[in-house]
Amino acid sequence: MWKTKNLRRKIMKFKTNKDEILDSLSTAQYFISTGSTLPLLSNILFEAEGENLYLSATDMDIYVRIKSGVNKIEAPGRTTIPKKIIALIKEFSNNEIKIEADKNDNIKVQCKKSSYKIHGLPAEDFPVLRPDEKKLETVQIPHNILKEIIKNISYAALRDNTKRNLNGVFMRFEGNKIEAVATDAHRLAVYTAELKTNVKAKFEYIIPLKTINEVAKVLKDEESKMVEINFYEKMLEFKIDEIEIITRVIDENYPNYAQVVPKEFNMVVQADRVEFEGAVKRAAMITSEKAKAIMIKLDKNKMYISAQAQDEGEAFEELDIAYDGDPVDVSYNAVYLMDVLKVIETDKIEIKLISSVNPGVLKPAGDENFTYVVMPIRK
């Protein structure tokens, strides 16, 4: 639920370091609304309280609050400042910056011999998203695990608004497991990981893609640092170091993705990831812009990749692979293959098929946590 704080109008004054506040502002700017007609949503909320400085931003669907570094708070207070302050601070050469706001929300920004005045807006009406419902559960997950989950699946989510339930990442928390899924109805990415503790019940959420992408930007490759996720009925709260992100979830039903994932296969291929990715990239250059179709032919220990387009020409690649099944031809959208190959890090990949017309599976060899399902292009 959106709430506005009961904020008293008074002078705010503090000193900070350029690098510290710029780091916080750079994070806040990702959450600023870009299409809103409300000027307040183009501003960042500054709150100087006690010995701390907090910066907040929102687009009305997702809200962030960041505890920022500060040298000294000379007068506590609150105001909102336009995002242009980020570009201004970037251009300062000196490290110490002084910022103050008067009772009319006129902002003075000083650095060494430079002084600028910016017109702010009152903080009283700045919308702050806070859950007004009971917290259901809290889980903790290492930074690096959550970052790995997002990296491996987020690209497969639907980018347009034709199907709202696919415009996000589905996450199921059950027992000590988290299963994350993304799909655009043409391909499907599934990643499972273990939690350090058990959740008391099963929780399922569709998290907006923007939230997922912004969370990923502030995660670190560290196993020792934990992300706290608080569950509410229709909201999630992520606490990441000094950053708090609150988001609405997509209140829709997610498709039954489990029935799409093949369980048994007639053909299994093992190939060198780097060689396969290179061949797909090159062949994709000789495809039509619309279909991006490449043909993959499998024969005994050989893979042949080809493509052709009327105005582009023809492509042909031959790869040595591990395969002893029957010959088969199958076509895929090259972009769907390149997307998943960008995130796989193992030396070898596996391609598993039932037939040329059924969904195929591509995954890192020896990794049971990640599965990528892609629909073939039918002739």
Secondary structure, 3 states (H helix, E strand, C coil): CEEECCCCCCCEEEEEEHHHHHHHHHHHHHHCCCCCCCHHHHEEEEEEECCEEEEEEECCCEEEEEEECCCEEEECEEEEEECHHHHHHHHCCCCEEEEEECCCCEEEEEECCEEEEEECECCCCCEEECCCCCCCEEEEEEHHHHHHHHHHHHHHCCCCCCCHHHCEEEEEEECCEEEEEEECCCEEEEEEEECCCCCCCCEEEEEEHHHHHHHHHHCCCCCCCEEEEEECCCEEEEEECCEEEEEECCCCCCCCHHHHCCCCCCEEEEEEHHHHHHHHHHHHCCCCCCCCEEEEEEECCEEEEEEEECCCEEEEEEEECECCCCCEEEEEEHHHHHHHHCCCCCCEEEEEECCCCCCEEEEECCCCCEEEEECCCCC
